[in-house]
Amino acid sequence: MTEKKIANTVDSYRVLLAGGEGEIVEKKSRFIATIRKCESEEEAVAFIEEMKKKYWDARHNCSAFVIGSRGELTRCSDDGEPSGTAGRPMLEVLLGEGIRNIAVVVTRYFGGTLLGTGGLVRAYTQAVKEGLKSCTVGAMRYGCDLEIGTDYNGVGKILYLLGQRSMEPMDSVYTDTVTLTVRIPAEAEGELCKAVTEATAGKARIEKVNELYYIDKE
């Protein structure tokens, strides 16, 4: 059993559970945002190339991605648009939302009217925001699995405490005693253990059996 927190972890971060698409039109130019979950630079690069092939006839396929629980790796590309008007604004949206392991390609079909640098920044920013509306985002939380052993007199009290905290056992084993397994955020461990101990007058057995990241839908 690991007693100390795994090195180099963060308590929680937002992740993409399901990608999506969104589109806006600005002065007859179409901006199509395609967003996908990518867990490595290789996946992100492959996704970008896939979009370039799919939209081969578009004027631009600008891109941005954020990889790693701390956003350790970020890249963006203007793909021929004036420097700083596409890729960077797209990346800023992703960073502002705090979403990790995500890549976006915004495809532009030119409508014949120049938008100017300010107009391009606004259009690419809005396209990414529109794409995110169709995505499913969750939180990757750092937590642990606790095994709580109790007699039949204590199980009702423990289930009540869990219900108060919107927690449910992942597993329940009823023999001559009861063993409940519950997955909780790391920051809730101390308080829950104290509450269980007090409620059962110290009779409950509490053991941390695992530390892990788990997905919590928003």
N, C-alpha and C positions, 0 to 999 in steps of 0.2 A: 504493500500500500504506500502510495506517495503522500508524504505528510506536507511537503512544501510545494508551493505553486510551481508549475512547470516554467522553466526559464523562458524569458522573452515572450510572454503571453500578454495579450490585452484582454480586459474583462469582456468586451463585446464590440462587434463591428457589424455594419450593415452589408448584406450580400444579396446578389441577384439570384432569385429562385427560378424565375422564368423570364425569358427575354420578350421583346415585343417590337412593334413598329409604330411610327407616327409620321405624319406628313403635314407640312404647311406650304402655302403658296404666297410668295412675296413678289409683287410686280411681275407676275407671270412666270417667275422662276419657281420650280418645284424643289423642295428640300425634303428628302425622304430619310428619316432616321431609323436605322436598324440596330437593335441593342441585343447583345448576347452575353451569357455567362462564359468567362474564360479564366481558367485557373493558372495559366502560365503565359509567358511571352510568346511561346511557340503557338499556343492556341489562338492568341489574339492576332498574331501575324497571319496565320492561316485563315482566320475569319475575315480579316481585311482583304486578303487576296481573293477570297470567295466572293465578296461583295463587288470587288472591282471587275471580276469576270461576269457576274450577274448583271451589273449595270455598266457594261463595257462602253455603251454609247453615251454615257453621261459626261458632262463637262468636267466634273470634279467628284471624287470620292474621298472626303476628308475623314480623319479618324482620330480617336483618342482611346486610351485604356488605362486602367488602374489595377495593378496586381499586388497581392500580399495583404495580410491582415492589418498592417500599418500603412498600406499604400506605398510600399517600398519602391515599386517600379511604376513609373508613369511615362507615357509617350504620347505624342500627338503630331499630326501632320496636316498642313494646309492644302496639300495636293494641288498646287498651282494657284490657289487663291492668294491674294496679297498677304504678306507675312503677318501673322498674329490675328487674322480676321476670322479663322475657322477652327483649326485644331485646338488652339489654346482656350478660346471661349468654351468649346465643347468639353475640354478637360476640366475647366473650372466648374462646370455644372456637376460633373461626376464627383469632384472633390467636395463641392459644397453640400452634396447630398450624403456624403460620407459612405458611399457604396464602394465595396472592394470586389475584386475579381470580376470586372465588368469591362466590356469594350463596346464602342459605338462607332458606326460609320454613317455619315450623313452624305447622301448622294444629291448632287445638284444638277438639275436640268435647266440650263440657262434660258431665260425667257426673253432675252433681247434688250433688257434694260439694266444698266449698271446700278448697283445699289449703294456704292460708296463704302468706305471702310466701316463706318458706323452701322450702316444698314446690314452689311454682311455679318458683323458681330452679333447683332440682334437676331438675325434670321437663323444663324447656326445655333445660337443659344436656345432660341425658342423651339427649334426642331428637336433638339435633344430632350428638352422638357416635355414636348409632346410625345416623344417615344417612350419616355419613362412612365407616362400615364397608363400605358398598356402593359407594363411589366409587373411582376410580382416580386416584392422585396421582403426579406426577412432579416432577423438579427442572428448572427452567430455569437452565441454566448459561451463564456468560459464557466464551467461548473463542475459538479461532481455527482456521483451516484452514492447514495447512502443506503445501507441496509439497517433497518430498525427492527429489532426483535422485542417482542412483548408477550405478556400473557393475555388471556381473553378479557381481563378486566381493563387493560390499558389500551386495547386497540381502538375502542370508540373515541377515547380522548385524543389519540394520535391522529385519527382520521379527521376529527373536528379541527385540530390545529392545522392540518394540511389544507382542509377546505377553506379555512380563514385566509390562507395565503394563496389561494387558487392553484394549489398543487394537487396532483393525483398520483397514486402509486403506479409505477410502471408494471409492477408484478406484486402479487400477494400469495403467500404460501401459508395455508392453515393446516397445522398438524396438532400436536399437543400444545404448541405455542404458535404465535403468528409472526411471520417475517414479511415486512413491507420493504420494497425497493423504490426509492424516489429519486428523481433527477432534479437538481436545484441549481440556481446560479451560485457561483462561488461566494458572493457577498452575503448570501442568505444562510450559509452553513452555520455560523456561530450562533446566530439568533435562534434558528430552528432547533439546534441541538440543546440549547439552554431551555427552550420552551418545553420540549419533549421530556427532558430530565425532570423539570419541575412538575409537569403534569402527571408523571408516573412515579413521583417520589424516588427517582433514581433507579427504578427497576428496569427501565428499557435499556436494551443493548444497542448502541449506535456505532456503526463501522463504516468508514469511507472506503469504498471498494474500487473506485475509479475516478480519474480526473480527465476531462475531455472538453472539446468544443461541441456544442449541439445547436441545431437550428430552432429558432423560436419565431414563428410567423408573426408579422406585424399586423 
